[in-house]
Every structure is written in C-alpha cells, then in structure tokens.
Amino acid sequence: MEYVQERVATLHSFGDAAPDAPTDRAAVVVPMTEREYAGLAAERVLSELESLDPARVVVPLRAPAERVGAFREWLDGFDLPLETLWCDGPRVDGLLSDAGLDGERGKGRDVWLALGRALREEYVVVHDADTKSYSRNYVRRLLFPLANGFDFSKGYYARVENGQLYGRLFRLFYSPLVRALHDANPGSEFLAYMASFRYALAGEFAATSDVVGSLPLQRTWGLEVGTLAAAYDAVGVDGAAQVDLGSYEHDHRAVSGPTGLSDMSRSVGAALLRAAEDHGVRVDYDALPEAYRRTGESFIDRYAADAAFNGLSYDRSGERRQVRTYAESIAPPGPDTRLPSWDGVDLSPAAVAEAADADARDAANGDVKDADG
C-alpha cells in the first residue's frame, strides 16, 4: 500500500473504498464476445450491476448470428436497463459503409458503436466483462473523479494471480517502450503523461459524456492506448485521474496465436507510436527496437527481484523471450484507421440501434447471417 502521486492525479484505495458517485446518471458500457455467454465472470459483472442500479447498460456484442438469440435472451434475464447492440449484422455494416466508416472490426469498433447510445447519460463508464473479482464499487471509484473536478478517469489494478505476475503486455511491452521513447525525448509532456498511468492497458475508464463524444477511437486492440492519447487532447494532464481498483482476476492470453499477446502488441505499438508522432515525438524506428529491448531487459531484472521479494514464481527466460518477440512488432504505425469522434460524424446513434435491433431479431429467427456471411 502506498500513496504516491503521479503526473496525473492518483486516487488510492486504502481499504475497500466505495465513494459516493453519480451512478444514477451514468451509462455503463460492457463489451462482450460470444465467449462471455453465461460465463461466471460475466454473470458476476451483471449481477453486481443489478445492485448498483445505473441509468443505462449497453452491451455491444460481437458474436455469430446463430448465437445472438440465446445471448440476448440471457442478457434480458438480468434486472437492468440493458440494451444489447449486435455489432456484426448486415444493416449495421451497411450504415457504417454508407458513412464511409467501414473497415477492420474489433473491440474498439464495438465500444465506439455503444458509446453513441451511452452519450444520452451525463457520465459514461466502460469496462470489460471477464473480471472474476468484479465489484460494483469499481464503477463508483471510476465515477468519483468525474463528480469532483476531473473529466476523465482510468482504472488501474494489480495483476498478481496463481503465485505469479501477469499483465505481461503492459509490463514487458508498453511500459518499457514508453520509457525508451521518453529517454530519447525527455522534454515530452505527452510521454510523461502516458508513462504515468499504472496500468495503461486496463479496459476500465470513465468520462463525462461531453468528453466521450469528442474521442476518436482505435478499432482493435489499440483501444486503451488510443483512448488515453485522445483524453490527453480533450482534458489535458490536469483533467485526468487514475483510480485504484484493487486486485483483478482476468482471463489470460497466450503469447502466440491470432488473438495472442504478440498480435496485440502490434496494435498497441501502432496506436502508441502514432499518438507519439501526433504529439511531436521524434521516433527513430531504426534505433527504437534495440532501445526497447535493452529497457525491457532491465525491467525483467527488477520484476525478478520483486517476485522473489514476494515469494512469487518468475520465469525470467520466458519473459526475455517475450521481450524479443515484442521487439519485432515495433514499426511505423501505417495508415490511420481510427473511428472519428461521435461529435464529428454524420451518423445517428438511434439509427445504429434500430439497425442492430432489426439485425438481431432476424438473426434470432434464423433469417440473417452476420455481415461476413
């Protein structure tokens, strides 16, 4: 336990903090995929939200057409003002195409679609549904800064489970990459801001609806990093806070594979490097991979000592292999495919909701495939 302040305001939990917060004026966005269906973690999240009584819950759903009917029926069983937004139907796809917004799908796209509906409330909270240790107090903690002088808040937490350290993509990729960039650009306030978040890749954040409406979003795994960068532009360092959510138990991903940490590192790295360039950071792409690798190796030595101090197991050689793998993902970010802010797009959230509902009804009746089908 500690009480150190970072470059952004840091609100600590010195016990089981459950501060007063305007939950009755907040929309909670909980993105889900088919793997969350009737799962214990998602059941816990939704049951806790029932006791919280938020103004609105929006679930952007990414799932095949044949799973939509059962998924919606399961979600309707919770005593919540809940709206399911199926993101993969042909009508939704057509609306986005007509607006010039078609492109890669992923978590960021799903969240972006849901945010349009969430903007009807004064505050918006976004968090994942795979948290086995979820508490309704997380929403209160995320909202508290918004009612007390801040416009954006980010959650952070410890990733220590099963006697070992997790949070590998943050510990071994994001954090040393930001450090390497900052070492080469020590005067960058933007990089100091990005380095101050204790778990920048957490999926939990909250903001006023005015701020949410101004945020462009990454389409895929770069969502969390891109959101932090967009929040910097919207509220500045002094308008942002991070809040302690305690200890989280999450699902864990393999390093390799189509949805593994290696693939995620490419999206995260691209989002970070694009944001850095946009904020005047000079990036030497020839030198950066080696600078990152050296920094990552130094972090591994420190994590090994930290693990030993706490009696945790630690696979030093495995973590070194991960650093070498992640170094290969460092490259210029490529084309900008971000979705625009809802304030700057000619698309009605109500039209999206109507299209998603019609798509879902057809899917439940077996009359439609998803947009790829």
GUTORBA-275948 format. One record per residue (C-alpha): residue number from 1; x, y, z. Coordinates in nm, 3 decimals. Layout:
SITE   k       u       v       w
SITE NUM       X       Y       Z
...
end
This chain:
SITE   k       u       v       w
SITE   1   0.000   0.000   0.000
SITE   2   0.128   0.347  -0.087
SITE   3   0.006   0.699  -0.152
SITE   4   0.243   0.831  -0.420
SITE   5   0.106   1.083  -0.671
SITE   6   0.192   1.051  -1.040
SITE   7   0.194   1.306  -1.323
SITE   8  -0.184   1.257  -1.333
SITE   9  -0.389   1.264  -1.014
SITE  10  -0.385   0.922  -0.850
SITE  11  -0.669   0.815  -0.621
SITE  12  -0.571   0.524  -0.398
SITE  13  -0.782   0.264  -0.226
SITE  14  -0.653   0.230   0.130
SITE  15  -0.922  -0.025   0.215
SITE  16  -1.242  -0.120   0.038
SITE  17  -1.321   0.226  -0.098
SITE  18  -1.682   0.274  -0.206
SITE  19  -1.712   0.651  -0.253
SITE  20  -2.035   0.829  -0.329
SITE  21  -2.074   0.864  -0.704
SITE  22  -2.350   0.959  -0.952
SITE  23  -2.428   0.604  -1.068
SITE  24  -2.788   0.701  -1.140
SITE  25  -2.664   0.943  -1.408
SITE  26  -2.422   0.702  -1.572
SITE  27  -2.430   0.462  -1.864
SITE  28  -2.211   0.154  -1.828
SITE  29  -2.072   0.002  -2.148
SITE  30  -1.971  -0.365  -2.118
SITE  31  -1.836  -0.509  -2.446
SITE  32  -1.883  -0.883  -2.488
SITE  33  -1.799  -1.155  -2.735
SITE  34  -1.950  -1.500  -2.769
SITE  35  -1.704  -1.642  -2.515
SITE  36  -1.873  -1.439  -2.237
SITE  37  -2.207  -1.614  -2.291
SITE  38  -2.337  -1.736  -1.950
SITE  39  -1.981  -1.731  -1.816
SITE  40  -1.917  -1.699  -1.444
SITE  41  -1.722  -1.374  -1.479
SITE  42  -1.988  -1.206  -1.696
SITE  43  -2.264  -1.336  -1.463
SITE  44  -2.086  -1.174  -1.170
SITE  45  -2.040  -0.843  -1.353
SITE  46  -2.406  -0.817  -1.448
SITE  47  -2.530  -0.930  -1.105
SITE  48  -2.316  -0.665  -0.938
SITE  49  -2.451  -0.403  -1.177
SITE  50  -2.805  -0.502  -1.077
SITE  51  -2.724  -0.389  -0.723
SITE  52  -2.565  -0.068  -0.849
SITE  53  -2.874   0.049  -1.043
SITE  54  -2.704   0.254  -1.320
SITE  55  -2.914   0.468  -1.554
SITE  56  -2.828   0.250  -1.854
SITE  57  -2.620  -0.054  -1.951
SITE  58  -2.514  -0.100  -2.312
SITE  59  -2.364  -0.432  -2.423
SITE  60  -2.201  -0.417  -2.767
SITE  61  -2.197  -0.780  -2.878
SITE  62  -1.957  -0.941  -3.123
SITE  63  -2.089  -1.290  -3.199
SITE  64  -2.202  -1.509  -3.489
SITE  65  -2.562  -1.476  -3.599
SITE  66  -2.657  -1.819  -3.466
SITE  67  -2.559  -1.716  -3.112
SITE  68  -2.739  -1.382  -3.098
SITE  69  -3.085  -1.501  -2.996
SITE  70  -2.965  -1.703  -2.699
SITE  71  -2.725  -1.429  -2.597
SITE  72  -2.995  -1.161  -2.595
SITE  73  -3.231  -1.389  -2.403
SITE  74  -2.964  -1.449  -2.139
SITE  75  -2.892  -1.077  -2.106
SITE  76  -3.262  -0.994  -2.080
SITE  77  -3.277  -1.213  -1.769
SITE  78  -3.091  -0.951  -1.564
SITE  79  -3.284  -0.679  -1.385
SITE  80  -3.110  -0.396  -1.565
SITE  81  -3.200  -0.117  -1.811
SITE  82  -2.990  -0.310  -2.061
SITE  83  -2.960  -0.264  -2.436
SITE  84  -2.785  -0.525  -2.647
SITE  85  -2.622  -0.386  -2.960
SITE  86  -2.526  -0.661  -3.205
SITE  87  -2.229  -0.518  -3.394
SITE  88  -2.198  -0.776  -3.674
SITE  89  -2.528  -0.758  -3.861
SITE  90  -2.568  -0.652  -4.226
SITE  91  -2.777  -0.340  -4.154
SITE  92  -2.518  -0.203  -3.912
SITE  93  -2.245  -0.286  -4.160
SITE  94  -2.438  -0.105  -4.433
SITE  95  -2.487   0.208  -4.222
SITE  96  -2.116   0.225  -4.148
SITE  97  -2.027   0.166  -4.511
SITE  98  -2.263   0.443  -4.625
SITE  99  -2.099   0.679  -4.374
SITE 100  -1.752   0.589  -4.501
SITE 101  -1.670   0.410  -4.175
SITE 102  -1.636   0.052  -4.289
SITE 103  -1.311  -0.120  -4.206
SITE 104  -1.150  -0.356  -3.959
SITE 105  -1.363  -0.488  -3.678
SITE 106  -1.255  -0.535  -3.320
SITE 107  -1.315  -0.435  -2.962
SITE 108  -1.264  -0.066  -3.034
SITE 109  -1.526  -0.064  -3.308
SITE 110  -1.774  -0.240  -3.078
SITE 111  -1.714   0.008  -2.796
SITE 112  -1.743   0.301  -3.036
SITE 113  -2.085   0.182  -3.154
SITE 114  -2.203   0.151  -2.794
SITE 115  -2.072   0.491  -2.692
SITE 116  -2.313   0.656  -2.933
SITE 117  -2.601   0.516  -2.725
SITE 118  -2.430   0.585  -2.393
SITE 119  -2.396   0.957  -2.471
SITE 120  -2.757   1.010  -2.363
SITE 121  -2.640   0.997  -1.999
SITE 122  -2.427   1.254  -1.817
SITE 123  -2.143   1.010  -1.747
SITE 124  -2.010   0.703  -1.926
SITE 125  -1.819   0.410  -1.776
SITE 126  -1.653   0.142  -1.989
SITE 127  -1.521  -0.185  -1.852
SITE 128  -1.464  -0.546  -1.954
SITE 129  -1.678  -0.846  -1.865
SITE 130  -1.405  -1.104  -1.798
SITE 131  -1.321  -0.999  -1.442
SITE 132  -1.375  -1.281  -1.195
SITE 133  -1.325  -1.048  -0.896
SITE 134  -1.560  -0.774  -1.020
SITE 135  -1.724  -0.540  -0.767
SITE 136  -1.991  -0.273  -0.814
SITE 137  -1.752  -0.043  -0.629
SITE 138  -1.533  -0.029  -0.939
SITE 139  -1.799   0.182  -1.111
SITE 140  -1.825   0.412  -0.809
SITE 141  -1.449   0.457  -0.800
SITE 142  -1.430   0.535  -1.172
SITE 143  -1.715   0.786  -1.146
SITE 144  -1.599   0.962  -0.829
SITE 145  -1.334   1.181  -1.001
SITE 146  -1.590   1.299  -1.257
SITE 147  -1.810   1.445  -0.983
SITE 148  -1.506   1.603  -0.818
SITE 149  -1.332   1.822  -1.071
SITE 150  -1.198   1.578  -1.330
SITE 151  -1.335   1.487  -1.673
SITE 152  -1.163   1.155  -1.741
SITE 153  -1.063   0.868  -1.513
SITE 154  -0.871   0.549  -1.577
SITE 155  -0.872   0.236  -1.364
SITE 156  -0.560   0.051  -1.254
SITE 157  -0.507  -0.266  -1.056
SITE 158  -0.259  -0.537  -0.965
SITE 159  -0.226  -0.842  -1.190
SITE 160  -0.091  -1.097  -0.942
SITE 161  -0.256  -1.439  -0.962
SITE 162  -0.165  -1.803  -0.904
SITE 163   0.159  -1.703  -0.734
SITE 164   0.297  -1.505  -1.028
SITE 165   0.292  -1.172  -1.207
SITE 166   0.062  -1.119  -1.504
SITE 167  -0.017  -0.804  -1.703
SITE 168   0.263  -0.907  -1.935
SITE 169   0.178  -0.686  -2.233
SITE 170   0.181  -0.379  -2.011
SITE 171   0.485  -0.477  -1.803
SITE 172   0.701  -0.613  -2.083
SITE 173   0.591  -0.413  -2.386
SITE 174   0.402  -0.091  -2.324
SITE 175   0.590   0.033  -2.020
SITE 176   0.948  -0.022  -2.147
SITE 177   0.851   0.110  -2.491
SITE 178   0.720   0.435  -2.341
SITE 179   1.036   0.457  -2.127
SITE 180   1.259   0.411  -2.431
SITE 181   1.068   0.678  -2.620
SITE 182   1.084   0.916  -2.326
SITE 183   1.459   0.859  -2.279
SITE 184   1.502   0.976  -2.639
SITE 185   1.255   1.266  -2.595
SITE 186   1.295   1.374  -2.230
SITE 187   1.106   1.701  -2.274
SITE 188   0.782   1.543  -2.400
SITE 189   0.491   1.618  -2.167
SITE 190   0.279   1.375  -2.367
SITE 191   0.515   1.084  -2.300
SITE 192   0.537   1.180  -1.932
SITE 193   0.157   1.166  -1.922
SITE 194   0.142   0.828  -2.098
SITE 195   0.408   0.688  -1.863
SITE 196   0.224   0.798  -1.550
SITE 197  -0.065   0.551  -1.587
SITE 198  -0.004   0.249  -1.369
SITE 199  -0.193   0.013  -1.598
SITE 200  -0.240   0.189  -1.929
SITE 201  -0.383  -0.123  -2.094
SITE 202  -0.668  -0.162  -1.846
SITE 203  -1.007  -0.170  -2.017
SITE 204  -1.171   0.038  -1.744
SITE 205  -1.226   0.412  -1.787
SITE 206  -1.494   0.675  -1.734
SITE 207  -1.556   1.023  -1.867
SITE 208  -1.821   1.288  -1.896
SITE 209  -2.043   1.247  -2.199
SITE 210  -1.900   1.569  -2.345
SITE 211  -1.552   1.418  -2.337
SITE 212  -1.666   1.079  -2.466
SITE 213  -1.836   1.246  -2.760
SITE 214  -1.505   1.409  -2.856
SITE 215  -1.289   1.093  -2.854
SITE 216  -1.176   0.922  -3.174
SITE 217  -1.127   0.550  -3.110
SITE 218  -0.897   0.277  -3.231
SITE 219  -1.078  -0.010  -3.398
SITE 220  -0.897  -0.302  -3.236
SITE 221  -0.654  -0.382  -2.954
SITE 222  -0.505  -0.034  -2.954
SITE 223  -0.827   0.096  -2.799
SITE 224  -0.694   0.158  -2.449
SITE 225  -0.377   0.339  -2.558
SITE 226  -0.561   0.542  -2.819
SITE 227  -0.822   0.644  -2.562
SITE 228  -0.556   0.773  -2.324
SITE 229  -0.399   0.977  -2.603
SITE 230  -0.736   1.117  -2.709
SITE 231  -0.816   1.204  -2.347
SITE 232  -0.489   1.399  -2.329
SITE 233  -0.612   1.616  -2.616
SITE 234  -0.959   1.651  -2.465
SITE 235  -0.884   1.724  -2.099
SITE 236  -0.506   1.766  -2.062
SITE 237  -0.295   1.633  -1.779
SITE 238  -0.485   1.820  -1.509
SITE 239  -0.825   1.695  -1.624
SITE 240  -0.734   1.327  -1.594
SITE 241  -0.716   1.097  -1.292
SITE 242  -0.644   0.731  -1.230
SITE 243  -0.815   0.527  -0.961
SITE 244  -0.711   0.217  -0.773
SITE 245  -0.947  -0.073  -0.841
SITE 246  -0.756  -0.316  -0.621
SITE 247  -0.665  -0.664  -0.746
SITE 248  -0.820  -0.805  -1.062
SITE 249  -0.852  -1.164  -1.177
SITE 250  -0.870  -1.175  -1.556
SITE 251  -0.853  -1.433  -1.828
SITE 252  -0.501  -1.484  -1.961
SITE 253  -0.387  -1.496  -2.322
SITE 254  -0.113  -1.693  -2.488
SITE 255   0.174  -1.501  -2.645
SITE 256   0.126  -1.653  -2.993
SITE 257  -0.188  -1.714  -3.196
SITE 258  -0.437  -1.488  -3.377
SITE 259  -0.564  -1.323  -3.057
SITE 260  -0.244  -1.364  -2.856
SITE 261  -0.025  -1.104  -2.694
SITE 262   0.210  -1.090  -2.993
SITE 263  -0.072  -0.983  -3.226
SITE 264  -0.200  -0.741  -2.964
SITE 265   0.144  -0.584  -2.930
SITE 266   0.137  -0.476  -3.293
SITE 267  -0.192  -0.289  -3.246
SITE 268  -0.086  -0.142  -2.914
SITE 269   0.250  -0.035  -3.053
SITE 270   0.096   0.122  -3.362
SITE 271  -0.154   0.319  -3.150
SITE 272   0.118   0.443  -2.916
SITE 273   0.364   0.536  -3.190
SITE 274   0.101   0.717  -3.397
SITE 275  -0.007   0.916  -3.090
SITE 276   0.356   0.995  -3.009
SITE 277   0.420   1.124  -3.361
SITE 278   0.099   1.328  -3.348
SITE 279   0.232   1.497  -3.033
SITE 280   0.568   1.596  -3.174
SITE 281   0.774   1.298  -3.058
SITE 282   1.066   1.211  -3.283
SITE 283   1.079   0.835  -3.337
SITE 284   1.394   0.670  -3.472
SITE 285   1.250   0.343  -3.599
SITE 286   1.595   0.203  -3.672
SITE 287   1.715   0.250  -3.316
SITE 288   1.390   0.204  -3.122
SITE 289   1.363  -0.178  -3.124
SITE 290   1.706  -0.217  -2.965
SITE 291   1.644   0.066  -2.718
SITE 292   1.317  -0.101  -2.622
SITE 293   1.486  -0.441  -2.586
SITE 294   1.753  -0.301  -2.352
SITE 295   1.491  -0.126  -2.142
SITE 296   1.274  -0.436  -2.132
SITE 297   1.568  -0.646  -2.015
SITE 298   1.634  -0.402  -1.731
SITE 299   1.266  -0.423  -1.631
SITE 300   1.290  -0.803  -1.621
SITE 301   1.572  -0.784  -1.366
SITE 302   1.354  -0.564  -1.148
SITE 303   1.047  -0.785  -1.182
SITE 304   1.256  -1.086  -1.090
SITE 305   1.366  -0.914  -0.771
SITE 306   1.010  -0.802  -0.695
SITE 307   0.878  -1.154  -0.747
SITE 308   1.145  -1.305  -0.523
SITE 309   1.075  -1.043  -0.257
SITE 310   0.711  -1.154  -0.253
SITE 311   0.775  -1.527  -0.282
SITE 312   0.630  -1.546  -0.634
SITE 313   0.750  -1.773  -0.913
SITE 314   0.913  -1.592  -1.202
SITE 315   1.014  -1.723  -1.545
SITE 316   1.298  -1.488  -1.633
SITE 317   1.391  -1.668  -1.954
SITE 318   1.028  -1.680  -2.069
SITE 319   0.986  -1.309  -2.012
SITE 320   1.306  -1.240  -2.205
SITE 321   1.167  -1.438  -2.496
SITE 322   0.855  -1.224  -2.484
SITE 323   1.058  -0.905  -2.498
SITE 324   1.242  -1.033  -2.806
SITE 325   0.908  -1.123  -2.967
SITE 326   0.754  -0.786  -2.890
SITE 327   1.059  -0.603  -3.028
SITE 328   0.971  -0.745  -3.371
SITE 329   0.634  -0.566  -3.360
SITE 330   0.788  -0.217  -3.336
SITE 331   0.743  -0.046  -3.673
SITE 332   0.592   0.271  -3.822
SITE 333   0.218   0.269  -3.749
SITE 334   0.087   0.264  -4.105
SITE 335  -0.247   0.414  -4.221
SITE 336  -0.470   0.586  -3.967
SITE 337  -0.791   0.381  -3.944
SITE 338  -0.934   0.534  -3.626
SITE 339  -1.305   0.590  -3.599
SITE 340  -1.393   0.960  -3.567
SITE 341  -1.547   1.115  -3.259
SITE 342  -1.925   1.094  -3.237
SITE 343  -1.927   1.475  -3.236
SITE 344  -1.770   1.475  -3.581
SITE 345  -1.960   1.202  -3.762
SITE 346  -2.276   1.221  -3.971
SITE 347  -2.436   0.910  -3.824
SITE 348  -2.724   0.878  -3.582
SITE 349  -2.677   0.653  -3.278
SITE 350  -3.051   0.591  -3.287
SITE 351  -3.025   0.466  -3.645
SITE 352  -2.742   0.233  -3.542
SITE 353  -2.952   0.098  -3.255
SITE 354  -3.254   0.041  -3.480
SITE 355  -3.038  -0.139  -3.736
SITE 356  -2.872  -0.354  -3.469
SITE 357  -3.208  -0.447  -3.318
SITE 358  -3.354  -0.543  -3.657
SITE 359  -3.043  -0.745  -3.739
SITE 360  -3.065  -0.925  -3.405
SITE 361  -3.433  -1.008  -3.449
SITE 362  -3.363  -1.155  -3.791
SITE 363  -3.065  -1.348  -3.656
SITE 364  -3.276  -1.493  -3.375
SITE 365  -3.530  -1.608  -3.633
SITE 366  -3.260  -1.763  -3.849
SITE 367  -3.323  -1.512  -4.129
SITE 368  -2.981  -1.346  -4.142
SITE 369  -2.614  -1.427  -4.121
SITE 370  -2.359  -1.190  -3.981
SITE 371  -2.212  -0.924  -4.210
SITE 372  -1.929  -1.152  -4.323
SITE 373  -2.176  -1.421  -4.423
end
